[in-house]
Amino acid sequence: MSKEFLDAVKKRRSIYAISKESVLSDEQLERLIGEAVLHTPSSFNSQSARVVVLLNEQHNKLWDLTTETLRQVVPAENFGPTQDKMTAFRNGYGTVLFFEDQAVIQGLQEKFALYKDNFPVWSEQSSGMLQFVVWTALEAEGYGATLQHYNPLINDAVSKEWNIPDTWKLIAQMPFGKPTAAPGEKEFAPLEDRLKVFK
């Protein structure tokens, strides 16, 4: 079982070339991501993660919205590469939006004042775990995905478009779709520089 898990971890890569072809039904996707949300750990079992899944036209709308937001801040003469990225993300089937509910975090800060400064950090760590679980699960089912961070530039527009509660803080965006090209070779720093074992 651990080999299967580690194989999935190894296969998870940033896949930018994706298509709108479906791999799972929308219902299967919802169950898959729901399982990840339910079972990814969080500090103090806070369960502060919030997720929005955008499919089909809602997915397109996100990347159109992001494109127009970036057009206002990126000089026109330099916008070509940005447009290419936006088109690549829009070419996918869907996007997972990751949020953390600040009301939950603030409640924990009030209840456990001794750890007040740690809860925002732990929240980000928990969100990172959830992103990894969702990403790896999508890969295992045959999707390719990347992790993007166009927040806080798009926060207000996203909140308005999808009626997101004020306490939900956008952390990351994960466009996904069926891969149309393999990722490039990945280079690894020497493991002996990164891992120490004492016996």
Backbone as ProteinMPNN parsed JSONL, in Angstrom:
{"seq_chain_A": "MSKEFLDAVKKRRSIYAISKESVLSDEQLERLIGEAVLHTPSSFNSQSARVVVLLNEQHNKLWDLTTETLRQVVPAENFGPTQDKMTAFRNGYGTVLFFEDQAVIQGLQEKFALYKDNFPVWSEQSSGMLQFVVWTALEAEGYGATLQHYNPLINDAVSKEWNIPDTWKLIAQMPFGKPTAAPGEKEFAPLEDRLKVFK", "coords_chain_A": {"N_chain_A": [[0.819, -1.206, 0.0], [1.959, 1.249, 0.779], [3.727, 1.598, -1.299], [2.014, 2.077, -3.477], [0.937, 4.506, -2.667], [3.258, 6.156, -2.591], [4.004, 5.977, -5.259], [1.934, 7.419, -6.451], [2.471, 9.922, -5.342], [4.949, 10.448, -6.534], [4.214, 10.661, -9.215], [2.702, 12.941, -9.341], [2.767, 15.997, -10.805], [3.503, 19.312, -12.089], [1.336, 20.107, -14.537], [0.893, 21.776, -17.387], [-0.149, 21.706, -19.952], [-3.236, 21.087, -20.773], [-6.549, 19.765, -21.383], [-10.077, 20.224, -22.183], [-11.299, 17.821, -22.064], [-13.194, 15.356, -20.399], [-12.413, 13.296, -17.616], [-13.431, 12.065, -15.351], [-16.851, 11.784, -14.206], [-18.832, 14.683, -13.352], [-20.036, 14.278, -10.898], [-18.433, 12.264, -9.78], [-16.05, 13.684, -9.571], [-16.796, 15.59, -7.656], [-17.209, 13.918, -5.438], [-14.615, 12.892, -5.093], [-13.037, 15.193, -4.483], [-14.431, 16.049, -2.279], [-13.9, 13.947, -0.465], [-11.199, 14.416, -0.031], [-11.306, 16.932, 1.241], [-12.676, 16.234, 3.578], [-10.908, 14.457, 4.87], [-8.291, 15.431, 5.052], [-5.809, 16.441, 7.324], [-6.017, 18.936, 9.991], [-4.82, 21.552, 12.131], [-5.64, 21.331, 15.579], [-7.927, 20.114, 14.796], [-9.352, 21.925, 13.253], [-10.667, 22.218, 10.814], [-10.794, 24.254, 8.903], [-10.608, 24.62, 6.199], [-11.959, 25.589, 3.079], [-13.556, 24.953, 0.028], [-14.077, 25.635, -3.397], [-15.366, 24.404, -6.352], [-15.016, 24.898, -9.71], [-16.526, 24.312, -12.748], [-16.689, 23.661, -16.289], [-18.417, 26.265, -17.879], [-18.233, 27.964, -15.692], [-15.647, 27.622, -14.837], [-14.328, 28.637, -17.128], [-15.119, 31.277, -16.875], [-13.75, 32.103, -14.598], [-11.053, 32.237, -15.493], [-11.256, 34.057, -17.556], [-11.992, 36.289, -16.092], [-9.711, 36.537, -14.481], [-7.81, 37.052, -16.44], [-8.643, 39.595, -17.378], [-8.322, 41.091, -15.067], [-5.541, 40.948, -14.7], [-4.75, 42.24, -16.996], [-5.064, 44.853, -16.369], [-2.905, 45.453, -14.807], [-0.551, 44.503, -15.911], [1.781, 45.643, -18.239], [0.784, 46.436, -21.586], [2.549, 45.806, -23.678], [3.929, 43.713, -22.628], [2.15, 41.693, -22.266], [1.725, 39.363, -23.666], [2.973, 36.738, -22.871], [1.559, 36.402, -20.456], [-1.084, 36.264, -21.351], [-0.889, 33.874, -22.784], [-0.518, 32.027, -20.709], [-2.946, 32.315, -19.324], [-4.725, 31.4, -21.286], [-3.885, 28.748, -21.472], [-4.609, 27.76, -18.92], [-7.372, 28.179, -19.043], [-8.019, 26.364, -20.985], [-8.408, 24.021, -19.654], [-10.474, 21.611, -17.828], [-11.626, 22.241, -15.374], [-11.437, 24.156, -12.27], [-10.073, 24.187, -9.047], [-10.716, 26.063, -6.233], [-9.064, 27.131, -3.393], [-9.692, 27.972, -0.08], [-9.339, 29.535, 3.186], [-11.13, 29.668, 6.144], [-11.36, 32.502, 7.877], [-12.82, 33.157, 10.119], [-12.989, 30.84, 11.625], [-10.313, 30.521, 12.32], [-9.811, 32.865, 13.788], [-11.548, 32.394, 15.905], [-10.29, 30.233, 17.161], [-7.942, 31.506, 17.915], [-8.899, 33.201, 19.881], [-9.868, 31.375, 21.732], [-7.661, 29.819, 22.401], [-5.392, 31.477, 23.421], [-2.673, 31.376, 23.968], [-1.493, 30.211, 21.773], [-1.941, 31.982, 19.781], [-0.49, 33.367, 17.695], [0.277, 31.283, 16.121], [-1.864, 30.056, 14.826], [-2.663, 31.216, 12.249], [-0.443, 30.41, 10.73], [-0.508, 27.608, 10.985], [-2.919, 27.207, 9.713], [-2.302, 27.848, 7.036], [-0.487, 25.794, 6.566], [-2.129, 23.542, 6.779], [-3.852, 24.053, 4.634], [-2.019, 23.786, 2.561], [-1.493, 21.036, 2.748], [-4.01, 20.039, 2.013], [-4.204, 20.99, -0.622], [-2.172, 19.477, -1.783], [-3.156, 16.865, -1.411], [-5.542, 16.925, -2.943], [-4.446, 17.533, -5.46], [-2.776, 15.286, -5.929], [-4.691, 13.249, -5.867], [-6.274, 13.954, -8.08], [-4.38, 13.599, -10.107], [-3.956, 10.838, -9.88], [-6.302, 9.897, -10.932], [-6.091, 10.503, -13.554], [-5.974, 13.137, -14.381], [-4.298, 16.242, -15.155], [-2.682, 18.906, -13.428], [-2.014, 22.212, -12.081], [-0.686, 24.449, -9.603], [-1.763, 27.618, -8.765], [-1.39, 31.15, -7.97], [-3.031, 33.738, -7.983], [-4.181, 35.349, -6.238], [-3.699, 38.137, -4.034], [-4.919, 39.594, -6.064], [-7.207, 38.831, -7.522], [-9.115, 38.425, -5.612], [-11.381, 40.047, -4.749], [-13.003, 40.134, -7.032], [-13.542, 37.417, -7.442], [-14.889, 36.787, -5.064], [-17.167, 38.361, -5.358], [-18.31, 37.394, -7.772], [-18.933, 34.689, -7.233], [-20.262, 34.792, -4.875], [-18.885, 34.526, -2.385], [-18.354, 33.922, 1.072], [-17.455, 36.596, 3.326], [-15.522, 35.944, 5.203], [-13.949, 34.008, 4.108], [-10.781, 33.378, 2.98], [-8.982, 33.568, 0.033], [-6.64, 31.229, -1.056], [-5.304, 29.679, -3.032], [-5.335, 28.6, -6.516], [-6.309, 25.92, -8.576], [-6.1, 24.888, -11.636], [-7.282, 22.256, -13.743], [-7.215, 19.424, -15.987], [-7.508, 17.042, -18.688], [-4.339, 15.736, -19.435], [-2.374, 16.926, -22.154], [0.203, 16.82, -22.9], [3.324, 15.534, -21.776], [5.033, 16.243, -18.658], [8.155, 18.064, -18.298], [11.542, 16.876, -17.66], [12.404, 16.393, -14.241], [14.557, 17.947, -11.985], [16.58, 17.044, -9.216], [17.802, 18.17, -6.119], [20.732, 17.087, -4.307], [19.979, 14.356, -2.227], [21.301, 13.851, 0.13], [21.907, 16.35, 1.067], [19.536, 17.198, 2.032], [18.325, 15.474, 3.753], [18.682, 14.084, 6.908], [19.646, 11.455, 9.04], [19.68, 10.165, 12.255], [20.986, 7.696, 14.34]], "CA_chain_A": [[0.0, 0.0, 0.0], [2.801, 2.453, 0.805], [4.294, 1.768, -2.639], [1.003, 2.727, -4.296], [0.86, 5.904, -2.237], [4.451, 6.869, -3.034], [3.946, 6.075, -6.725], [1.047, 8.546, -6.755], [3.208, 11.131, -4.969], [5.985, 10.678, -7.546], [3.612, 10.999, -10.506], [2.091, 14.27, -9.281], [3.647, 17.001, -11.376], [2.825, 20.48, -12.665], [0.977, 19.847, -15.93], [0.323, 23.004, -17.95], [-0.862, 21.397, -21.195], [-4.431, 20.35, -20.373], [-7.687, 19.959, -22.282], [-11.412, 20.201, -21.581], [-11.838, 16.456, -22.082], [-13.514, 14.876, -19.059], [-11.875, 12.002, -17.201], [-14.455, 11.576, -14.431], [-18.093, 12.555, -14.233], [-18.826, 15.778, -12.377], [-20.392, 13.704, -9.602], [-17.231, 11.593, -9.271], [-15.121, 14.744, -9.175], [-17.276, 16.161, -6.398], [-16.929, 12.949, -4.37], [-13.16, 12.813, -4.919], [-12.564, 16.393, -3.792], [-15.066, 16.024, -0.967], [-13.139, 13.036, 0.399], [-9.962, 15.116, 0.337], [-11.653, 17.969, 2.21], [-13.055, 15.596, 4.842], [-9.895, 13.631, 5.531], [-6.986, 16.08, 5.207], [-5.73, 16.917, 8.71], [-5.882, 20.359, 10.302], [-4.429, 21.747, 13.526], [-6.765, 21.405, 16.524], [-9.089, 19.654, 14.027], [-10.082, 23.166, 12.995], [-11.48, 22.05, 9.61], [-10.99, 25.616, 8.402], [-10.525, 24.644, 4.737], [-13.166, 25.762, 2.275], [-13.2, 24.682, -1.366], [-15.071, 25.876, -4.449], [-14.985, 23.741, -7.6], [-15.618, 25.551, -10.877], [-16.467, 23.434, -13.913], [-17.3, 24.103, -17.542], [-18.441, 27.708, -18.111], [-17.793, 28.667, -14.482], [-14.178, 27.567, -14.944], [-13.935, 29.623, -18.147], [-15.381, 32.608, -16.335], [-12.656, 32.45, -13.672], [-9.823, 32.608, -16.195], [-11.548, 35.314, -18.246], [-11.947, 37.315, -15.044], [-8.303, 36.701, -14.091], [-7.141, 37.703, -17.575], [-8.974, 41.022, -17.393], [-7.699, 41.695, -13.877], [-4.104, 41.086, -14.963], [-4.574, 43.206, -18.084], [-5.035, 46.181, -15.761], [-1.65, 45.681, -14.064], [0.602, 44.109, -16.726], [1.878, 46.515, -19.424], [0.274, 45.805, -22.808], [3.641, 45.264, -24.484], [4.444, 42.504, -21.965], [1.016, 40.858, -21.883], [1.686, 38.125, -24.455], [3.168, 35.527, -22.063], [0.466, 36.293, -19.487], [-2.245, 35.774, -22.106], [-0.653, 32.456, -23.092], [-0.781, 31.264, -19.484], [-4.386, 32.333, -19.061], [-5.343, 30.522, -22.268], [-3.563, 27.37, -21.087], [-5.45, 27.391, -17.784], [-8.766, 28.152, -19.51], [-8.171, 25.17, -21.805], [-8.694, 22.88, -18.798], [-11.866, 21.226, -17.566], [-12.142, 22.878, -14.164], [-10.49, 24.764, -11.334], [-10.376, 24.087, -7.62], [-10.308, 27.234, -5.461], [-8.812, 26.791, -1.992], [-9.875, 29.076, 0.859], [-9.303, 29.25, 4.622], [-12.144, 30.476, 6.827], [-10.703, 33.294, 8.914], [-13.643, 33.16, 11.33], [-12.571, 29.666, 12.4], [-8.968, 30.8, 12.843], [-9.951, 33.879, 14.842], [-12.173, 31.74, 17.049], [-9.251, 29.462, 17.845], [-7.023, 32.465, 18.54], [-9.539, 33.682, 21.111], [-10.037, 30.258, 22.664], [-6.338, 29.334, 22.805], [-4.585, 32.688, 23.245], [-1.247, 31.043, 24.052], [-1.043, 29.837, 20.43], [-2.577, 32.945, 18.88], [0.309, 33.677, 16.51], [0.519, 30.07, 15.344], [-3.017, 29.557, 14.077], [-2.605, 31.535, 10.813], [0.604, 29.579, 10.114], [-1.039, 26.25, 10.899], [-3.967, 27.237, 8.691], [-1.637, 27.773, 5.727], [0.083, 24.45, 6.438], [-3.249, 22.638, 6.517], [-4.277, 24.305, 3.266], [-1.01, 23.169, 1.692], [-1.739, 19.598, 2.732], [-5.216, 19.786, 1.226], [-3.856, 21.201, -2.023], [-1.384, 18.322, -2.212], [-4.033, 15.695, -1.472], [-6.408, 17.079, -4.115], [-3.596, 17.462, -6.648], [-2.354, 13.903, -6.113], [-5.889, 12.469, -6.191], [-6.618, 14.259, -9.47], [-3.384, 12.941, -10.955], [-4.179, 9.396, -9.833], [-7.478, 9.604, -11.755], [-5.795, 10.777, -14.953], [-5.954, 14.569, -14.673], [-3.103, 17.034, -14.916], [-3.042, 20.137, -12.721], [-0.961, 23.068, -11.54], [-1.129, 25.294, -8.492], [-1.566, 29.022, -9.119], [-1.631, 32.099, -6.88], [-3.365, 35.068, -8.487], [-4.665, 36.111, -5.089], [-4.997, 38.75, -3.741], [-5.405, 40.436, -7.163], [-8.539, 38.455, -8.0], [-9.981, 38.078, -4.474], [-12.664, 40.764, -4.726], [-13.815, 39.717, -8.184], [-13.986, 36.046, -7.182], [-15.894, 36.848, -3.997], [-18.401, 38.942, -5.904], [-18.881, 36.547, -8.825], [-19.458, 33.43, -6.716], [-20.913, 35.037, -3.584], [-18.042, 33.886, -1.369], [-18.45, 34.609, 2.371], [-16.385, 37.558, 3.606], [-14.478, 35.38, 6.067], [-13.139, 33.038, 3.369], [-9.589, 33.965, 2.356], [-8.505, 32.774, -1.098], [-5.245, 30.816, -0.87], [-4.691, 29.174, -4.264], [-6.206, 28.148, -7.584], [-5.752, 24.722, -9.21], [-6.731, 24.468, -12.887], [-6.979, 20.866, -14.077], [-7.838, 18.88, -17.185], [-6.782, 15.875, -19.192], [-3.047, 16.171, -19.978], [-2.138, 16.802, -23.594], [1.653, 16.67, -23.071], [3.991, 15.102, -20.55], [5.895, 17.275, -18.07], [9.587, 17.924, -18.556], [12.323, 16.179, -16.637], [12.516, 17.105, -12.972], [15.874, 17.826, -11.368], [16.543, 16.913, -7.766], [19.003, 18.486, -5.344], [21.21, 15.868, -3.648], [19.187, 13.983, -1.06], [22.13, 13.938, 1.347], [21.856, 17.74, 1.533], [18.183, 17.512, 2.451], [17.827, 14.476, 4.69], [19.655, 13.589, 7.891], [19.13, 10.404, 9.909], [20.545, 9.894, 13.413], [20.628, 6.404, 14.958]], "C_chain_A": [[0.857, 1.261, 0.0], [3.436, 2.7, -0.555], [3.298, 2.474, -3.555], [0.897, 4.212, -3.961], [2.046, 6.693, -2.767], [4.513, 6.974, -4.555], [3.073, 7.246, -7.141], [1.736, 9.867, -6.447], [4.241, 11.47, -6.047], [5.394, 11.154, -8.873], [2.982, 12.387, -10.516], [3.095, 15.32, -9.737], [2.823, 18.213, -11.8], [2.606, 20.225, -14.152], [0.262, 21.079, -16.468], [-0.488, 22.75, -19.213], [-2.041, 20.497, -20.861], [-5.576, 20.677, -21.33], [-8.996, 19.908, -21.498], [-12.035, 18.81, -21.592], [-12.048, 15.956, -20.651], [-12.882, 13.515, -18.815], [-12.865, 11.307, -16.266], [-15.747, 12.347, -14.676], [-17.997, 13.672, -13.209], [-19.161, 15.265, -10.984], [-19.197, 12.991, -8.978], [-16.186, 12.603, -8.815], [-15.513, 15.334, -7.828], [-16.983, 15.227, -5.233], [-15.441, 12.898, -4.057], [-12.641, 13.995, -4.105], [-13.187, 16.48, -2.403], [-14.349, 15.118, 0.011], [-11.851, 13.697, 0.873], [-10.236, 16.165, 1.403], [-11.942, 17.341, 3.572], [-11.864, 15.017, 5.594], [-8.49, 14.224, 5.577], [-6.905, 16.681, 6.606], [-5.612, 18.431, 8.822], [-5.553, 20.501, 11.782], [-5.66, 21.948, 14.393], [-8.07, 20.921, 15.869], [-9.991, 20.838, 13.657], [-11.031, 23.059, 11.802], [-11.82, 23.407, 8.984], [-10.941, 25.719, 6.882], [-11.906, 24.802, 4.117], [-12.75, 25.634, 0.813], [-14.382, 25.013, -2.274], [-14.536, 25.215, -5.716], [-15.755, 24.393, -8.744], [-15.425, 24.657, -12.094], [-17.093, 24.124, -15.117], [-17.267, 25.63, -17.68], [-18.007, 28.509, -16.889], [-16.265, 28.702, -14.419], [-13.685, 28.597, -15.956], [-14.05, 31.042, -17.596], [-14.253, 33.048, -15.393], [-11.435, 32.946, -14.437], [-10.018, 33.816, -17.096], [-11.435, 36.483, -17.275], [-10.498, 37.607, -14.637], [-7.522, 37.412, -15.191], [-7.393, 39.209, -17.561], [-8.386, 41.745, -16.19], [-6.215, 41.939, -14.123], [-3.825, 42.111, -16.058], [-4.468, 44.637, -17.537], [-3.708, 46.488, -15.07], [-0.399, 45.303, -14.856], [0.644, 45.005, -17.961], [1.499, 45.761, -20.703], [1.385, 45.149, -23.62], [4.234, 43.981, -23.903], [3.351, 41.466, -21.709], [0.969, 39.513, -22.61], [1.876, 36.854, -23.635], [2.071, 35.312, -21.025], [-0.782, 35.748, -20.166], [-2.101, 34.289, -22.425], [-0.943, 31.573, -21.877], [-2.275, 31.177, -19.208], [-5.135, 31.399, -20.021], [-5.105, 29.062, -21.912], [-4.431, 26.912, -19.922], [-6.912, 27.251, -18.218], [-9.043, 26.906, -20.344], [-8.524, 23.933, -20.988], [-10.179, 22.654, -18.59], [-12.46, 21.967, -16.372], [-11.036, 23.497, -13.341], [-10.993, 24.544, -9.908], [-9.843, 25.347, -6.946], [-10.197, 26.825, -3.998], [-8.908, 28.054, -1.137], [-9.589, 28.585, 2.278], [-10.272, 30.217, 5.295], [-11.517, 31.195, 8.019], [-11.515, 33.358, 10.205], [-13.268, 31.989, 12.231], [-11.225, 29.94, 13.066], [-9.034, 31.82, 13.975], [-10.603, 33.299, 16.09], [-11.176, 30.927, 17.845], [-8.254, 30.384, 18.541], [-7.596, 32.993, 19.859], [-9.613, 32.588, 22.165], [-8.703, 29.78, 23.221], [-5.326, 30.457, 22.587], [-3.086, 32.411, 23.253], [-0.663, 30.747, 22.669], [-1.529, 30.813, 19.355], [-1.797, 33.165, 17.586], [0.496, 32.471, 15.595], [-0.643, 29.687, 14.438], [-3.027, 29.976, 12.604], [-1.563, 30.693, 10.065], [0.096, 28.156, 9.936], [-2.136, 26.148, 9.85], [-3.362, 27.103, 7.299], [-1.047, 26.386, 5.501], [-1.002, 23.432, 6.105], [-3.763, 22.806, 5.096], [-3.305, 23.672, 2.274], [-1.186, 21.663, 1.616], [-2.948, 19.257, 1.874], [-4.938, 19.957, -0.267], [-3.1, 19.995, -2.57], [-2.264, 17.077, -2.357], [-4.927, 15.766, -2.707], [-5.602, 16.899, -5.395], [-3.209, 16.018, -6.96], [-3.538, 13.014, -6.484], [-6.319, 12.709, -7.631], [-5.661, 13.556, -10.428], [-3.646, 11.445, -11.024], [-5.37, 8.983, -10.7], [-7.265, 9.941, -13.228], [-5.845, 12.234, -15.359], [-4.541, 15.121, -14.513], [-3.527, 18.347, -14.282], [-1.797, 20.944, -12.405], [-1.554, 23.865, -10.386], [-0.762, 26.737, -8.805], [-1.946, 29.926, -7.956], [-1.841, 33.508, -7.459], [-4.108, 35.887, -7.432], [-3.49, 36.972, -4.593], [-5.583, 39.562, -4.898], [-6.843, 40.114, -7.545], [-9.539, 38.222, -6.861], [-11.349, 38.738, -4.54], [-13.568, 40.304, -5.854], [-14.362, 38.305, -7.984], [-15.092, 36.042, -6.133], [-17.227, 37.354, -4.518], [-19.082, 37.991, -6.882], [-19.546, 35.294, -8.263], [-20.024, 33.563, -5.3], [-20.186, 34.321, -2.44], [-18.187, 34.638, -0.045], [-17.23, 35.488, 2.649], [-15.24, 36.96, 4.402], [-13.59, 34.369, 5.345], [-11.997, 33.755, 2.655], [-9.09, 33.035, 1.248], [-7.006, 32.503, -0.948], [-4.59, 30.426, -2.19], [-5.759, 28.742, -5.253], [-5.532, 26.972, -8.288], [-6.533, 24.367, -10.478], [-6.322, 23.037, -13.235], [-7.725, 20.454, -15.342], [-7.065, 17.654, -17.619], [-5.47, 16.336, -19.816], [-2.97, 15.967, -21.486], [-0.65, 16.709, -23.912], [2.248, 16.27, -21.731], [4.824, 16.249, -19.975], [7.347, 17.03, -18.443], [10.276, 17.146, -17.451], [12.435, 17.04, -15.385], [13.9, 16.87, -12.392], [15.737, 17.814, -9.856], [17.871, 17.343, -7.16], [19.444, 17.219, -4.617], [20.444, 15.583, -2.36], [19.999, 14.11, 0.226], [22.214, 15.358, 1.895], [20.524, 18.088, 2.177], [17.633, 16.575, 3.507], [18.944, 14.03, 5.62], [18.969, 12.552, 8.774], [20.147, 10.166, 11.02], [20.054, 8.61, 14.083], [21.286, 6.261, 16.318]], "O_chain_A": [[0.537, 2.232, -0.686], [3.664, 3.846, -0.941], [3.676, 3.361, -4.32], [0.783, 5.058, -4.848], [1.873, 7.774, -3.33], [5.024, 7.962, -5.084], [3.413, 7.984, -8.066], [1.603, 10.828, -7.205], [4.392, 12.631, -6.427], [6.006, 11.959, -9.574], [2.751, 12.952, -11.585], [4.145, 15.501, -9.12], [1.596, 18.148, -11.862], [3.558, 20.137, -14.927], [-0.853, 21.386, -16.048], [-1.417, 23.5, -19.513], [-1.877, 19.289, -20.685], [-5.579, 21.714, -21.994], [-9.014, 19.59, -20.309], [-13.179, 18.642, -21.171], [-11.176, 16.119, -19.797], [-12.827, 12.679, -19.717], [-13.102, 10.105, -16.383], [-15.739, 13.422, -15.275], [-17.17, 13.614, -12.299], [-18.628, 15.766, -9.994], [-18.972, 13.103, -7.773], [-15.519, 12.405, -7.8], [-14.663, 15.55, -6.964], [-16.56, 15.672, -4.166], [-15.049, 12.864, -2.89], [-11.889, 13.811, -3.147], [-12.543, 16.935, -1.459], [-14.196, 15.463, 1.183], [-11.46, 13.558, 2.031], [-9.48, 16.278, 2.368], [-11.504, 17.855, 4.601], [-11.816, 15.08, 6.823], [-7.577, 13.581, 6.095], [-7.836, 17.363, 7.034], [-5.176, 19.113, 7.895], [-5.958, 19.669, 12.595], [-6.603, 22.639, 14.007], [-9.165, 21.262, 16.314], [-11.217, 20.759, 13.737], [-12.07, 23.719, 11.769], [-12.958, 23.67, 8.596], [-11.202, 26.787, 6.329], [-12.885, 24.218, 4.581], [-11.707, 26.151, 0.412], [-15.532, 24.71, -1.956], [-13.39, 25.441, -6.105], [-16.986, 24.432, -8.741], [-14.3, 24.288, -12.431], [-17.908, 25.038, -14.985], [-16.193, 26.227, -17.604], [-17.473, 29.609, -17.027], [-15.673, 29.696, -13.998], [-12.742, 29.341, -15.685], [-13.186, 31.888, -17.828], [-13.854, 34.212, -15.389], [-10.846, 33.964, -14.073], [-9.059, 34.534, -17.379], [-10.861, 37.524, -17.593], [-10.108, 38.762, -14.47], [-6.679, 38.265, -14.914], [-6.463, 40.001, -17.715], [-7.993, 42.906, -16.301], [-5.692, 43.004, -13.796], [-2.786, 42.771, -16.048], [-3.865, 45.511, -18.16], [-3.415, 47.647, -14.776], [0.701, 45.735, -14.51], [-0.359, 45.119, -18.666], [1.853, 44.594, -20.874], [1.197, 44.07, -24.183], [4.948, 43.251, -24.59], [3.587, 40.474, -21.02], [0.236, 38.616, -22.193], [1.026, 35.965, -23.691], [1.694, 34.174, -20.743], [-1.459, 34.874, -19.624], [-3.071, 33.535, -22.348], [-1.54, 30.505, -22.005], [-2.802, 30.109, -18.898], [-6.062, 30.697, -19.617], [-6.007, 28.233, -22.031], [-4.937, 25.79, -19.934], [-7.602, 26.318, -17.807], [-10.181, 26.441, -20.403], [-8.899, 22.906, -21.553], [-11.022, 23.393, -19.098], [-13.649, 22.284, -16.358], [-9.855, 23.38, -13.666], [-12.179, 24.696, -9.615], [-8.66, 25.668, -7.069], [-11.123, 26.243, -3.435], [-8.283, 29.071, -1.437], [-9.594, 27.383, 2.543], [-10.239, 31.423, 5.05], [-11.187, 30.579, 9.033], [-10.952, 33.589, 11.275], [-13.234, 32.125, 13.454], [-11.029, 29.624, 14.239], [-8.381, 31.651, 15.005], [-10.25, 33.674, 17.209], [-11.212, 30.931, 19.076], [-7.777, 30.076, 19.633], [-6.864, 33.204, 20.826], [-9.439, 32.851, 23.355], [-8.621, 29.382, 24.383], [-4.503, 30.391, 21.674], [-2.317, 33.13, 22.615], [0.516, 30.998, 22.421], [-1.523, 30.494, 18.166], [-2.378, 33.152, 16.501], [0.836, 32.628, 14.423], [-0.438, 29.064, 13.396], [-3.375, 29.15, 11.76], [-1.774, 30.31, 8.914], [0.248, 27.566, 8.867], [-2.269, 25.125, 9.179], [-3.856, 26.331, 6.476], [-1.094, 25.859, 4.389], [-0.812, 22.565, 5.252], [-4.075, 21.822, 4.426], [-3.72, 23.093, 1.27], [-1.046, 21.073, 0.544], [-2.918, 18.301, 1.1], [-5.392, 19.151, -1.08], [-3.358, 19.545, -3.687], [-2.125, 16.325, -3.322], [-5.057, 14.783, -3.437], [-6.029, 16.194, -6.309], [-3.301, 15.576, -8.105], [-3.405, 12.124, -7.323], [-6.69, 11.766, -8.33], [-6.082, 12.987, -11.435], [-3.568, 10.846, -12.097], [-5.437, 7.84, -11.152], [-8.142, 9.7, -14.057], [-5.768, 12.549, -16.547], [-3.703, 14.538, -13.825], [-4.614, 18.85, -14.566], [-0.677, 20.436, -12.454], [-2.772, 23.939, -10.224], [0.398, 27.048, -9.075], [-2.712, 29.539, -7.074], [-0.943, 34.349, -7.425], [-4.598, 36.981, -7.711], [-2.348, 36.535, -4.734], [-6.644, 40.165, -4.738], [-7.618, 41.018, -7.857], [-10.688, 37.861, -7.116], [-12.37, 38.064, -4.402], [-14.767, 40.107, -5.653], [-15.514, 38.031, -8.319], [-16.112, 35.373, -6.299], [-18.285, 36.835, -4.161], [-20.298, 37.805, -6.824], [-20.597, 34.876, -8.749], [-20.236, 32.564, -4.612], [-20.796, 33.609, -1.643], [-18.148, 35.868, -0.035], [-16.113, 35.158, 2.252], [-14.103, 37.418, 4.289], [-12.589, 33.918, 5.902], [-12.227, 34.633, 1.824], [-8.81, 31.861, 1.492], [-6.212, 33.42, -0.742], [-3.445, 30.798, -2.446], [-6.921, 28.544, -4.896], [-4.333, 27.013, -8.566], [-7.517, 23.631, -10.411], [-5.169, 22.648, -13.049], [-8.732, 21.058, -15.713], [-6.08, 17.274, -16.986], [-5.479, 17.241, -20.65], [-3.443, 14.962, -22.018], [-0.278, 16.537, -25.072], [1.726, 16.632, -20.677], [5.269, 17.125, -20.715], [7.722, 15.931, -18.851], [9.667, 16.803, -16.438], [12.547, 18.264, -15.466], [14.364, 15.732, -12.315], [14.881, 18.494, -9.291], [18.936, 16.935, -7.624], [18.612, 16.357, -4.335], [20.283, 16.461, -1.512], [19.456, 14.435, 1.281], [22.554, 15.551, 3.062], [20.386, 19.143, 2.796], [16.588, 16.848, 4.097], [20.023, 13.645, 5.17], [17.834, 12.755, 9.205], [21.335, 9.986, 10.753], [18.864, 8.456, 14.357], [21.103, 5.244, 16.988]]}, "name": "protein", "num_of_chains": 1, "seq": "MSKEFLDAVKKRRSIYAISKESVLSDEQLERLIGEAVLHTPSSFNSQSARVVVLLNEQHNKLWDLTTETLRQVVPAENFGPTQDKMTAFRNGYGTVLFFEDQAVIQGLQEKFALYKDNFPVWSEQSSGMLQFVVWTALEAEGYGATLQHYNPLINDAVSKEWNIPDTWKLIAQMPFGKPTAAPGEKEFAPLEDRLKVFK"}
